[in-house]
């Protein structure tokens, strides 16, 4: 059973990073393999909620949760996407959206899972451990959520052309994902919120573009 569990975790990372590599590589064959791998990864990852506990994945909190939390994640991502798109449009700052379908697919499938495993999984656990002695239980969760969101936003500074407004929006969405992670005790609904948020940005942009004369 131990070896089977470790193989399960290895397969999780192989499907995630392997599919990412194929999607990011040029060529039609790479695109097909990457898209197929992304679908396989999502099915595998959600089929194994609560089972990925070895090789360090136990700290990522990839666990099952209630239907209410799944619905909360999806609804929160949809609302946040509409609101943030509206803020960006009103300020004259367009969203940084790719016109390449493979990169768009990355941003609504593998990207949200990887980022939530890292930031609302590993980083969340690390911050909870590090700040436990510095704050009471009532303050600890919010401190961890906000700190994690700030780190999440700062990492996005590596992308060219990120404005202060966009940085603030990323911090707000990062806080949203952290809040969902706290309520559900799982990174999975946070990943759903993140994926729906990105999908909403692409969908809203597409609707507006097609509606323009």
N, C-alpha and C positions, 0 to 999 in steps of 0.2 A: 504493500500500500504506500509506503514511503517513497519508493522509486517511482511509482505511478504518479504520485502527487508532484514530484519534481519534474517529471516529463511534461505534465500538464502546464506548469509554469514556464518551462522552456518553450513549449509550443505557443503559449501566449505571446512571448516576446518575439519569437521567430515570425509568427503571422503578422504581428503589428509592425515590426521594423522592416521585415522583408517586403510586405505589401507597400509600405511607405516608399522604400527604395525603388520599387518598380514603377509606382505612380509618378515619382519625381524624375524618372529617367525618360529620355526621348524614345520615340518609336511606338508603332501601333501595337506590336506584340507586348511590349512592356506595359502599355496602358491596359490591355486586356487582362494580363496576369495580375497587375496591380489592383484593378477594379474587382476581379474575382477574389483575390486574396483579402481585400478589404471586407467584402461580404462574408467570407469564411471567418475572418477574425471577429466580426461583430457577432455572428451566430455563436461562435465558440466562447467569446467573452461573456455574453449574457447567459449562455447555457451553464457556465461555470461560476456564476455568482456564488460567493461564499466558499468556494473550493480552492481558490488560489491563495494559499496561506503559507507556502514554503518559498525558499529562495528570496526572502525579503518582501514578497508581495503581501504578506500579512499586514504590513504597515500601510499598505495602500488602501485598505478598507473597501475592497471591491466586493460588496455584500448585497444580498437581496434586501428588499424593503417593501413597504406596503404599497398598494395601488394608489393610495392618496398621495404618497410621496412621488411616485412616477408621474401622476397627473400634475402635481405641483411643479415638478421640474420642467415638463413640457410647456405648461401654461406660462410659467415665469420666463422661460426662454423666448416664447412668442411675444409676450408683452414687452420685454426688455429690447428685443430686436426692433419692434415698431417704434418704441420711444427713442432709442439711441439713433436710429435712422432719421427720425424726425429732428432730433437735436442737431445732427450733422448737416442735414439739408438746410435747416433754418439758419445755421451759422455760416453756410457757404463752404463747409468742409466736407467733401465727399468721403465715403467709406473706402478703405483700402481693400478692394475686391478684385480678385483675379478674373481675367477673361478666359483663362485656360481651364477647361472642364476638369482636367485631372487634379489641378491644384484646388479647384473648388470642391471636388470630391474629398480630397484630403481634409479640407477645412470643416466639412460637415460629418466626417466619419472618424478617421483615425486620429486627426488632430485633437478634437475635444477629449477623446478617451485618454490619449497620452498626456495631455496637459492637466487633466483632472487627476489622473493617477499620480503625477508628479507634484502638483501644487495643492490640491485638496486631499491628496493621499499622503505621500511621503512628507512634504513640507508641513502639512497640517499636524501630522503626528509628531514631527520634530519640534514644532513650535509649542504644541501642547505640553510636551515633556520639558522643554526649556523654560517655559513661562509659568509652569504650575506653581512654583514657589514664590513667584513675584506678584501673583494676583489671586484674588478670591475666586471661588467657583463661578460666582455670578458674573464676574468681569472677564474671566479667562476665555470663554468661548468667543466673545466679541473681540477681545484683544487678538486672539489667534486669527479670526476671520479677517479683520482689518489689516493686520500685519502681512498675512498671506496674500491679500489682494494688492497691497502696495508692492510687494516683491514681484507678483505676477505682472503688474503694470510696468515696473522698471525693466523687466526682462524684455518687454516689447519695444523698449527703446532701441534694441538692436536692429529693428526694422527701419529702413530709411523713410524719412518724411513724417514721422509720428509727431503730431502737434500736442500742445498741452491739453487742449480740449479732448482729443482722442485718448490721451493718457488718463484723464479724469474719468472718461467713459469706461475705459478698461478696468480702472480701479473699482468703479461701481458694479460692473458685471462680475468682477472677481469676488467682490463682497457678496453678491447674490449667490454665486456658486458655493461660497463658503457657508452661507446661511443655510442653504439646502443641504449641504454636507453635514452641518451640525444637527439639523432637525431629523434627518433620515439616518444618521450614523453610517452613511455609505457614500462613496464617491460616484456610484453608478447614476443616480438621479441628477447629480451635478453635471455629469458628462452629457446626459440627455438635455438638460437645460442649455448647456454650452453648444451642443449640436443644433438644437432648434433655434437658438439665437443666431448662429451663423447662417443657417438655412433661411431664416426670416430676412436677414440682410440681403441675401442674394435674391430671394423671391420678391421682396419689395422693390429692389432696384430694377429687376426684370419687368415687373408690372408697370412701373413708372416709365421705363424706357419704351416699352411697347405702346403705352398710352400717349406718348408725346407725338405731336404731329410731324 
